[in-house]
Structure formats: C-alpha cells, structure tokens
Amino acid sequence: MSATGSNTARRHPRPGPAVLFAALVSLLATALLGAPGAAAREPAETAPAAAPGAAVDAEPAPGAVPTAALTEVTGFGSNPSNLQMYLYVPDSVTANPAVVVAVHYCTGSGPAMYSGTEYASLADQYGFIVVYPSVTRASKCFDVSSPQALTRGGGSDPVGIKSMVDWVTRTYSADTDRVFATGISSGAMMTNVLLGDYPDVFAAGAAFSGVPFGCFATTDGSEWNSACSGGTVLHTPQEWGDLVRNAYPGYTGPRPRMQVWHGTEDDVLRYPNFGEEIEQWTNVLGVSQTPAATDSPQSGWTRTRYGATGDQAPVEAVSLQGIGHNLYAWGMAARVLTFFGLDSSGPGPQPQPGACKVTATTSAWNTGLTGSVTITNTGTSRIEGWRLGFTLPSGQSITNGWGAAYAPASGAVTATNASYNGTIAANASVSIGYQASHTGNSAAPAAFTLNGTACSGG
C-alpha cells in the first residue's frame, strides 16, 4: 500500500461552482447529476467548540498519511471498479476516530467533494477522518444500478468503498461503531446503496437529492434509469424494504439510521423519490411512517422525524420548498454531524428525559446586540451533554459567543455545550451568550429546544 500527497494544501475548503444541468437524460447521468450549488459559502466564525478528545500522540501507524492535507491512498484492498481513494486526517485526530465517507456527485471527484463541502474543516474541529471515494469511469457517476452493486460483496463500487473503510479501520484503529456515509446526487444514491449492502458497517447515512436503494436498478448495463429519475418507480414500503433486505439475505442485526434531503423542484431526480426513500427506510428500521415530530428548522424547510423525536431519530427527512437538484449548501454538513452524533467528543447525546426552561434577553445598539440565555434543567434527571436549538429573528447573525459553540451563524442555530458545562444537574442552570449583528429586529429568540425537547419560557 502507499499514500501520496495531493497538491491540495491544508485549508478550510471552499465551495465549488454550481454545475449546470444542460445535458439530456438520454445521455445517461453524466451531466445530469450536479455539484454543490453556488449557495455554498464559507461559514461565519463562531465560538470554538469543545475539544473533540485526546489527540493521538503515538507514532503514526504503518501507512498512515500526512495530516491536514488531502492525500491519495493506493493499494487499499479489493477494488473491482478501479475507484480512487482520497483521505483527510486532521491534526487533531482522536484515538479510535469516527469515519465519514463523503461520496461525490456525477461529473465530480473526491478532491471536488473535499473542496466543495465542509467535512474536512469539521474534521479539524471534531477529530474524525474523512474518506473521499472518486470514480474513474468516463461518466464520473457511481454504479448504483448493476446487480453487482446492489448485492453485498457483489463487486463494483460498494466493494471498493468498503475496502477503503477497512483500510482506515486497520490503519487508525477507527471506531467500527461510528462509520457513516453521506453523499450528493449520485453520491446520495450510493449512500442508500452502501447502507443496504453493508448494514453491519455503517451506523447512519445522509443522502442529499437521492433515490431509494434499488430504484436505479438496470440489467442492460445502463447507468441511467429514466423511470426512477422521473419519480415513477413506486413501491409499497414492504417492497422497498425487501429490496434492502435482499441485498444481504439472512442479516438480522441492527440497521443504520437514515437522513434524507430533497428539493420540491428537483428536475433531475424528481421529488416523489423523497417520499419513496422515507417509505423504504421507515420499513427497514421498523418504525411508523407517521412522523413522531414535524418542525421547520429554517424558512422553507419541513423536517419530519420517524420513530423518535430527537436529533438521532431512526429516520429524518428534510424537504426544501422551491429548491431544485442543486440542493447542498454550506452549513448543511453541520446538521449531518448532529444526526450522526459527531458534533461532540463522542457519540452524540440522545434526547434526555425531563423538562427544561430557557430565559433569553437581548441588549441592542445600532446594528449590534448581546444575547444572554439561561438554560434550566427542570426535570429530575441530570443532563449529560446538551444542544440548544433556536431560530434567530430575520436579519440577525451571530458574530461570536461564549459558553457554547454556535452553528450556523443565522437562521436555525444549534448551541452545543462547552467542555466545562455539558452537565446540568436537576434544578440547576447554565448561562451562555452571544453577540450578533442585526438589521433592525433585535429581539431574542422566541422558542427553544434542548436535545430535541421543547423548553418552556422563563
């Protein structure tokens, strides 16, 4: 095995330009599945997050790559479709790190996924490792269609990606209970496939503008399925679930959780695929298709959670009103990490029992303000690790904060505890605060959730 450094020096990744969808569907997927949209942008600076854990001080393992640079790894294992493997390991990689597989869109590449999303900068913050698989076939699309791809160990791209995960696990003693997949468009379809083929490998996935496992299936060697892309492949939840279960016959272990995102105006992979994904994964995970919770974390978004109400519900679905196929935007990866449970030093906290109360005030001047927030645990159990959710009034944007890490800077914000205040005893309180700019509305947020539970006002 060998590892060779790329020409990409360490930096916070910059979002790439949007890909224009001008080609016809009949020309396969090559120009139809696009890159992250132009809305992606560098996130505003926020207060530093709690340290993700003890950094690895031991000598690097044989084959370990340079840190803080995108590096190509070769000879990583079985690779029937000649994928390339790119790896990002942060300086602050934790002992037994989590692994995130970030899968690119058609016409893209591993380096483009690195530059166009913020997973590497989030790895710097939280200490996990990012794998960027890269297609070498002419279409630059992942194989989500062939019988080989839709069968565990059947060959093609899923086998190569599994080999990449195995290489990272061996080399870095990665936590096999914290391996995740996420992707955009073709990469979103591959995320569905990976979770179906390898439910014993992946703990959760997040798919942006994808289709259900098996929807794109073909038997004539074609990479493109027009019926699926057009949203006309419809099955019952049981039928969709059986497609997943048949990929690994006899498997009875736990199934990975799934987060799906889709725009209502997607003209490449039509919106009905969103509902079919929900049907598939709720069936696979054995939870009701009736949402346990529905909210709007950002204007124009509808988020439904199935099987539980918290941040790590079995299935989470986010519908974006009026948005097309170029769905992914800067800041969404932070929401993926919350769903994965990686935005802290270890697996994210599950919703806590009990109740909470939040009081919030602001003190404003000209175009700025200071916000003060007090969180009180009014339940009977101690809270270990917390995330406070709230929506800033329109025109407000956090410029710095204390007592928590705030992300994103505007809209629906999540404040994650610092290393010193993550425990809130019963009837105890924690105070945090932030400074923000405003364009006239200097009011405090009106509603809060703590670890997914609505809090009363003070």
C-alpha positions in Angstrom: 0.0 0.0 0.0 1.1 3.6 -0.5 0.0 7.1 0.1 0.8 10.1 -2.0 0.1 13.7 -1.1 -2.0 15.8 -3.4 -1.3 19.3 -4.4 -4.1 20.5 -2.0 -2.5 22.2 1.0 -4.4 22.4 4.2 -7.2 24.9 4.2 -10.8 25.3 5.1 -12.5 24.0 2.0 -14.1 26.5 -0.4 -17.4 25.6 -2.1 -17.1 24.9 -5.8 -19.2 26.5 -8.5 -22.7 25.1 -9.3 -22.9 22.5 -12.1 -25.3 23.5 -14.9 -27.7 20.7 -15.9 -27.8 21.1 -19.6 -27.5 17.6 -21.0 -30.4 15.3 -21.8 -31.5 12.4 -19.7 -30.9 10.1 -22.6 -27.2 10.9 -22.5 -27.1 9.0 -19.2 -26.3 10.6 -15.9 -23.0 12.2 -16.8 -24.2 15.9 -16.9 -27.4 15.5 -15.1 -26.2 15.0 -11.5 -24.7 18.2 -10.4 -22.2 19.7 -8.0 -23.0 21.5 -4.8 -24.9 24.7 -5.5 -23.4 28.2 -5.6 -25.2 29.0 -2.4 -22.4 27.1 -0.6 -20.1 29.6 1.2 -17.6 29.9 3.9 -19.3 29.7 7.3 -19.0 32.6 9.7 -16.6 32.3 12.6 -18.2 31.1 15.8 -17.0 30.3 19.3 -14.6 27.4 19.4 -16.2 24.0 20.2 -15.3 21.7 23.0 -12.1 19.8 22.3 -13.1 16.6 20.5 -11.0 14.3 22.6 -7.4 13.4 23.3 -5.3 13.8 20.2 -3.2 10.8 19.1 0.3 11.2 20.4 1.7 7.8 19.5 3.8 7.2 16.4 1.7 7.0 13.2 0.7 3.5 12.2 2.4 2.0 9.1 0.8 3.5 6.0 -0.7 6.5 7.9 -1.0 9.6 5.7 0.2 13.1 6.4 -2.3 15.1 8.5 -4.1 18.2 7.5 -3.8 17.6 3.7 -5.9 15.7 1.2 -3.9 12.6 0.3 -4.5 9.8 -2.2 -4.1 6.3 -0.9 -3.4 3.4 -3.3 -3.4 -0.4 -2.7 -6.1 -0.2 -0.1 -7.7 -3.5 -0.9 -10.2 -5.1 -3.2 -11.3 -2.6 -5.8 -13.1 -4.2 -8.7 -14.1 -0.9 -10.4 -10.8 1.0 -10.0 -12.0 3.7 -7.7 -9.5 6.2 -6.3 -9.3 6.8 -2.5 -8.6 10.2 -1.1 -8.3 10.7 2.7 -8.3 13.6 5.0 -6.9 13.1 8.5 -6.9 16.2 10.8 -4.0 17.2 13.1 -6.4 16.7 16.0 -7.5 13.1 15.0 -8.9 11.4 18.1 -8.0 8.0 19.4 -10.3 5.4 17.8 -11.8 8.1 15.5 -15.1 8.0 13.7 -15.0 7.8 9.9 -17.2 9.7 7.5 -17.4 8.6 3.8 -18.2 11.6 1.6 -19.4 10.5 -1.8 -19.3 12.9 -4.8 -21.9 13.7 -7.4 -21.8 12.8 -11.2 -19.1 14.7 -13.0 -17.4 15.2 -9.7 -14.4 13.7 -7.9 -13.1 13.0 -4.4 -11.0 16.3 -4.5 -14.0 18.2 -5.7 -16.1 16.8 -2.8 -13.3 17.8 -0.4 -13.2 21.4 -1.8 -16.9 21.8 -2.2 -18.1 20.7 1.3 -17.0 21.5 4.8 -16.4 17.9 6.1 -12.7 18.4 6.3 -13.0 21.6 8.3 -15.5 19.9 10.6 -13.0 17.0 11.0 -10.5 19.6 12.1 -13.0 20.6 14.8 -14.2 17.2 15.9 -11.3 14.8 15.2 -12.9 12.3 12.8 -11.4 11.0 9.5 -13.0 11.7 6.1 -12.8 9.3 3.1 -13.5 10.7 -0.4 -14.1 7.9 -2.9 -13.5 9.0 -6.5 -14.9 7.4 -9.7 -12.5 6.8 -12.7 -15.1 5.6 -15.3 -16.0 8.1 -18.0 -19.3 9.2 -16.6 -17.8 10.1 -13.2 -21.0 8.5 -11.8 -21.1 5.8 -9.1 -22.6 2.5 -10.0 -25.9 2.2 -8.2 -27.6 0.3 -11.0 -25.9 -3.1 -11.6 -26.8 -6.3 -9.9 -23.3 -6.4 -8.6 -23.6 -3.0 -6.9 -26.9 -3.9 -5.3 -25.6 -7.1 -3.6 -23.4 -7.3 -0.6 -19.9 -8.3 -1.8 -21.2 -8.5 -5.3 -18.5 -6.3 -6.8 -18.3 -2.9 -8.4 -18.1 0.4 -6.4 -19.5 -0.7 -3.0 -16.8 -3.3 -2.6 -14.1 -0.7 -3.2 -15.6 1.8 -0.8 -15.9 -1.0 1.8 -12.2 -1.7 1.3 -11.4 2.0 1.9 -13.3 1.8 5.3 -11.4 -1.4 6.2 -8.1 0.3 5.4 -8.9 3.2 7.6 -10.1 1.0 10.4 -6.8 -1.1 10.3 -4.5 1.9 10.0 -6.1 4.2 12.6 -7.9 1.7 14.9 -11.1 3.6 13.9 -14.3 3.0 15.9 -16.3 0.5 13.9 -19.4 1.6 15.6 -19.0 5.1 14.2 -18.7 4.7 10.4 -21.0 6.9 8.4 -21.8 7.7 4.7 -23.1 10.9 3.1 -23.4 11.9 -0.5 -24.8 14.3 -3.0 -26.9 13.2 -6.0 -25.1 10.2 -7.4 -23.3 10.1 -4.1 -26.7 10.2 -2.3 -27.8 7.2 -4.3 -24.6 5.4 -3.4 -25.2 6.3 0.3 -28.5 4.4 0.0 -26.7 1.5 -1.6 -23.9 1.4 1.0 -26.4 1.3 3.9 -28.3 -1.5 2.1 -25.3 -3.6 1.2 -23.4 -3.1 4.4 -25.7 -2.6 7.4 -23.1 -4.1 9.6 -20.5 -1.4 8.6 -22.4 1.9 8.5 -24.1 3.4 11.6 -26.1 6.0 9.7 -26.2 7.9 6.3 -27.3 11.3 5.0 -28.4 11.5 1.3 -28.8 14.8 -0.5 -31.0 14.6 -3.6 -31.0 10.8 -4.0 -33.3 7.9 -4.7 -34.2 4.7 -2.7 -32.0 1.6 -2.7 -32.7 -0.4 -5.8 -34.7 2.3 -7.6 -32.0 2.8 -10.3 -31.6 -0.9 -10.9 -30.9 -1.9 -14.5 -30.0 -5.2 -16.1 -28.8 -4.0 -19.5 -25.6 -2.3 -18.4 -27.0 1.1 -18.5 -26.1 3.5 -15.7 -29.3 5.6 -16.1 -32.9 4.6 -15.1 -35.3 7.2 -16.6 -38.3 5.8 -14.8 -36.6 6.2 -11.4 -35.2 9.6 -12.2 -38.6 10.7 -13.2 -40.2 9.7 -10.0 -42.4 7.0 -11.5 -40.9 3.9 -9.8 -43.3 3.4 -6.9 -43.5 0.5 -4.4 -45.1 -0.3 -1.1 -43.0 0.3 2.0 -42.7 -3.5 2.3 -41.5 -3.9 -1.2 -38.9 -1.1 -0.8 -37.8 -2.7 2.5 -37.5 -6.1 0.9 -35.1 -4.7 -1.8 -32.8 -3.6 1.0 -33.1 -6.8 3.0 -32.4 -8.9 -0.1 -29.1 -7.2 -0.6 -27.8 -9.1 2.5 -30.0 -12.2 2.9 -30.2 -13.6 6.4 -28.8 -10.5 8.1 -30.7 -9.8 11.4 -28.5 -7.3 13.1 -29.2 -3.5 13.6 -29.9 -1.3 10.6 -28.3 2.1 10.0 -30.3 5.2 10.6 -31.0 7.4 7.6 -31.3 11.2 6.9 -32.7 12.2 3.5 -32.9 15.7 1.9 -34.8 16.7 -1.2 -35.9 19.8 -3.0 -39.5 20.0 -4.2 -38.5 21.4 -7.6 -35.8 18.8 -8.3 -36.0 18.2 -12.1 -33.2 15.6 -12.3 -34.2 13.1 -9.6 -37.9 14.0 -9.1 -39.4 14.8 -5.7 -41.5 11.6 -5.5 -38.2 9.8 -4.8 -38.1 11.6 -1.5 -41.3 10.0 -0.2 -40.2 6.6 -1.5 -36.9 6.9 0.4 -38.9 7.6 3.6 -41.2 4.6 3.0 -38.2 2.4 2.4 -36.1 3.3 5.4 -39.0 3.5 7.9 -39.9 0.0 6.8 -36.3 -1.2 7.1 -36.0 0.2 10.5 -39.4 -1.0 11.6 -40.9 2.4 12.6 -44.1 4.1 11.8 -44.5 6.1 8.6 -46.4 8.7 10.7 -43.9 11.4 11.8 -43.1 11.5 15.5 -42.2 15.1 15.1 -42.5 17.8 12.5 -40.9 21.2 12.5 -39.3 23.9 10.3 -35.7 24.4 11.3 -35.3 27.1 8.6 -37.6 29.1 6.4 -38.9 26.9 3.6 -37.8 23.7 5.2 -40.0 21.0 6.6 -38.3 18.4 8.8 -40.0 15.2 9.8 -38.6 12.6 12.2 -39.8 9.0 12.4 -39.5 6.6 15.2 -38.3 9.2 17.7 -38.3 13.0 18.2 -34.6 13.7 18.9 -31.6 14.6 16.8 -30.7 10.9 16.2 -34.2 9.6 15.2 -34.2 6.4 13.2 -35.2 8.4 10.1 -35.1 12.1 9.5 -36.3 13.8 6.3 -35.9 17.4 5.2 -37.9 18.8 2.4 -36.9 22.2 0.9 -39.7 24.1 -0.7 -38.9 25.6 -4.2 -35.4 24.2 -4.3 -34.1 22.2 -7.3 -31.5 19.4 -7.7 -28.6 21.7 -6.6 -29.7 21.3 -3.0 -26.5 21.1 -0.9 -25.4 24.4 0.7 -22.8 25.4 3.2 -23.9 24.7 6.8 -25.9 21.5 6.0 -22.9 19.3 6.9 -23.1 20.5 10.5 -26.7 19.2 10.6 -25.5 15.9 9.2 -23.0 15.7 12.0 -25.7 16.3 14.5 -27.7 13.5 13.1 -24.6 11.3 13.1 -23.9 12.3 16.7 -20.4 13.5 15.8 -20.6 17.2 16.8 -19.1 16.4 20.2 -16.2 14.4 21.6 -18.1 11.1 21.1 -21.4 9.7 20.0 -24.0 12.5 20.4 -26.3 12.6 23.3 -29.8 11.1 22.9 -32.8 13.2 24.0 -32.8 13.4 27.8 -35.9 12.7 30.0 -37.4 15.5 32.0 -38.1 19.1 31.1 -36.3 22.4 30.6 -36.8 26.2 30.9 -35.0 28.8 28.9 -34.9 32.6 29.5 -33.4 34.8 26.9 -32.8 38.6 26.7 -31.0 40.9 24.4 -29.4 44.3 24.8 -29.1 46.1 21.4 -27.3 49.1 20.0 -27.3 50.4 16.4 -26.7 47.3 14.3 -25.4 45.0 17.1 -26.7 43.2 20.1 -25.7 41.0 23.0 -27.9 37.9 23.8 -28.0 36.3 27.2 -29.5 32.8 27.6 -30.1 30.8 30.7 -30.9 27.1 30.5 -32.6 25.4 33.5 -33.0 21.7 33.9 -36.4 21.4 35.4 -36.5 17.6 35.2 -35.5 15.1 37.8 -32.5 13.6 35.9 -29.1 15.0 35.3 -28.4 16.1 31.6 -25.1 14.8 30.3 -24.3 16.8 27.1 -26.7 19.2 25.6 -27.6 21.0 22.3 -29.9 24.0 22.5 -31.8 24.7 19.3 -33.4 28.1 18.5 -34.1 30.3 15.5 -32.7 33.8 15.3 -35.0 36.6 14.1 -34.6 37.6 10.5 -31.6 39.8 9.9 -29.6 38.6 12.9 -26.3 36.9 12.6 -24.0 35.7 15.4 -20.5 37.1 15.3 -19.1 35.5 18.4 -20.3 33.6 21.5 -19.4 32.1 24.8 -20.4 29.1 26.8 -21.2 27.1 23.7 -20.3 26.5 20.0 -22.9 28.1 17.7 -23.7 26.9 14.2 -24.7 28.1 11.8 -24.5 31.9 12.4 -28.0 32.7 11.4 -31.4 31.1 10.9 -31.9 27.8 12.8 -29.0 27.7 15.2 -27.7 24.9 17.4 -25.6 25.9 20.5 -23.5 22.9 21.7 -22.2 22.7 25.2 -18.5 23.6 26.0 -16.3 21.1 27.7 -16.8 22.6 31.2 -20.7 23.0 31.2 -22.0 19.9 29.5 -23.6 18.5 32.7 -26.7 20.2 34.1 -27.9 18.7 37.3 -31.6 18.6 38.1 -32.9 22.1 39.0 -29.5 23.6 38.0 -28.9 26.2 35.3 -26.2 27.1 32.7 -25.8 30.6 31.3 -24.4 31.2 27.8 -24.4 34.2 25.5 -23.6 35.6 22.1 -23.1 38.8 20.1 -24.9 39.3 16.9 -25.4 41.9 14.2 -29.0 42.9 13.2 -30.8 44.9 10.6 -33.5 46.3 12.8 -35.0 43.4 14.7 -33.0 42.9 17.9 -35.5 40.6 19.7 -34.5 37.5 21.5 -35.4 34.0 20.0 -38.9 33.1 21.0 -38.7 29.3 21.3 -36.0 26.8 22.3 -35.4 23.0 22.3 -32.9 21.1 24.4 -31.7 17.8 23.0 -34.9 17.8 20.8 -37.3 18.6 23.7 -39.3 21.9 23.7 -38.5 24.1 26.6 -40.9 26.5 28.4 -40.1 30.2 28.5 -38.8 31.9 31.6 
